[in-house]
Amino acid sequence: METNAITKAEFARSKGLNRSTVTRWVAAGRLVVDEQGNVLVTESELRLAETADASRHGVVERHARERSKKIVGAATKPDSDRGPRDHASYGKRLKESARREAAMAELAEMEVARVKGLLIDRVGVERALVDNQIAARQALERIPNDLALLLGAENDPEKIRGMLKQAIEKACHQVADMHQAMADTLKAVKYDQP
């Protein structure tokens, strides 16, 4: 039976995070855990999306507020006590952090959409379309082989047209059945949790 609960370490690995980040998120209420402390993936993905600040502007503002707190606290110390500070490096790290957080928020939003069934596997759909195209072509290419002897023995043009029409209808129904099967499969897709 497939379970929605995984350990914090598994969740961290699946998201490319440190375990300490997962622990902080649990403490902050950004992840949903069961009685054993395992992360409930679907509920946690939804909670992360709800609590994420997806805009860069919000991330930049929050970092600016944090910086101003640090600067106000540091202003009482003489400059010589603080030591040298590489402002360019700090700005670069700050921008990278904001970019990472915005990307994580976007991934969380996409995960919520995937869980809700609003996103589908593009590569899988493309493969299915190619498979259907190949099967349709094969069905049409079989018509001459299937009808060769029958058409060769028939002299009545109306009967020949009728046999061709019937064979084409049969091939079209086979293609339609394949497309319907693909559509039914897409409706029933259940994604495994990472």
N, C-alpha and C positions, 0 to 999 in steps of 0.2 A: 504494500500500500504506500502510495506516494505521500510524503509528509511535507508540510509547509514550514516546519521548524528545523533550523540548522544551528550548529554551535556558533558562538561569536567568532571563533577563529575561522570557520568555514565562510561565514558571511564576510569577514575582513578579506580573505583570499579572493572571494568571488568579485569583490568590488575594488580590489587592488589597494586596500587600506591597511594601516597599522591596526593591531588589536587595540591599542590604546585609544585610537579614534573611535572605534566601535564602543568601547567601554564608556567614553565621554558622551557619545550619542545616547546610549542607554540611560546614563545618569541625567542627561538633559531632557529625556522623554522623546527623543527623535526616533527611537526604535521601539518596537513592541516585542516584549519577551514573554515566554510562558513561565509556569511555576518553576521549571528546572533551569531557567536562565537562558534558554535557547531562543534565538531570534526567529520570530514569525515573519517570514520573508514578504509575503503579499501585503500584510498590514503595515510592515515597516516601510516598504517601498512607497505606499500611499502616504504614510506619515512624513517620510523624507521629502516627498514632493510638496506636501502641504507646508512644511516648515522651511523649505529652501527659498532663498532670495535669488530669483532667477536673473535679475537685472544686474548688470555690471555697476550701474549707478548706485544701487543699494549696497553692494559690496564695497565700492570705493568710499562711500559715505561712512560705512561702519569702520573701515580701516582708518579713515581720517579722524573719526571721533576717538578711536583707540590711540592714535598717534598724538592727538592733542592732549589727552590725559597724561601720556608719558612725558610730553614736553612740559606741561604745567608742573608736574612733579619734579622734573629734572631742573627746572629754571631756578630753583632755590640753591642749587649747587654751583660752585664756581666752575667755569669751563675747563680749568686744568684738571679737576677731579673726574670729569666725565670721560676723558680720553678722546682720541681721534675717532671720527665717525665717517664712514664712506657713504655719503648721501646718494651717489649714483647707484651703488650696489643695493642700498636699502630700497630705493625707488624701483629698481628692477625686480627685486624679490617681491615687493608689494604688488606690482603689476602682474607678476607671474602667479602669485597667490590668488588675486582677484580673478584672473583668467581661469585658473584651475577650479575655483569655487563656482564660477558661472558655468563651466563645462559640466561639473558634477550636478548642478541644478538642472541643466538641460537633459542630462542622462536620466535623472530621476523623473522628470516630466515624461520622457519617452517611455520609461519603464512603466509608469502609471498607465499611459495610453496603451501599451502592449498588454498589460494585465487586464485592462478593461475591454480588450479585443478591438481597439481602434486602429492598431497597426498590424500589418501582416508581414510575413517573410518575403521580401522582394525577390531574393535569389530563388527561393522555392517556387514562387509563382512564375518567374521567368523560365525555370526548368520545366515546369508543368506545361507552359504554353509551347515550348519547343517540342516536348514529347507529343503533345496533341497535334502540332503541325506535322510532325513526322508520321504519326498514325493516320492523319487525314490523307496525306499524300499517298501512303501505302494503300489505303482503302480505294482511292481513285485509280491508282496504277494497277490494281487487281482486276478492274472491270474488263479490260481487253482480254486477259487470260481466261476469266470466267465465262465470257460470252463468245469467244472466238469460234468454237465449234457450233454453237447454237446459231450465231449470225451467218456463218458459212452455209448452213443448211436451209436458211430462210430466204425466200424470194420476195415476200410481201413487204414493201417499205414501211407500211403502217405497223406491222408486227415488229420489225427491226427497231423502229422508233420507240415502240412500247417497251421492248426489252431493255433498250438503252436507258429510257426514262426510269424504269423500275430499278435497274442496277445503280443509277445515280442517286435515286431516292434512298436506296438501302445504304449507300456510302454516306449520304448526308445524315441519315438517322444515326449511324455509327459515330460520326463526328459529334453530333448533338449530344449523344449519350456520354461521350468522353468529356465534353465541356460541362455537362450537368454534374458528372461525377467529380470533376475538379472543383466546381462551385460548392458542392456539398462538402467536400473535404475541407475547403477553406473556411466554411461556416463552422465546422466541428473542430478546428485546430485548437489544441490545448498546448500552450507553451510550457516547457519544463522551466522551473525556476533555476536561476544560475547558482 
